[in-house]
C-alpha cells in the first residue's frame, strides 16, 4: 500500500519525495491502523534539502526525527 502511494506521489511531484514527507505518510498509516499494527517503523533516507535523516514512528503514530535509531 505504501509503495503504491509513494509511486503516485513521485509521479505527481516529478521527483522523489522528501524523507520527511515519506515519514509523515508512514505516521498517518500507523495512526490509521494503530489497532492492527504490532510494531513501529524506522524511516531513514537522504534528500537534497535536508541531507541524511532518520525518523522513528512508534505504534501510536507519532513521528520523531532522531540523530540515529535502532530497533529490534
Order of alpha helices (4+ residues) and beta strands (2+ residues): alpha-alpha-beta-beta-beta
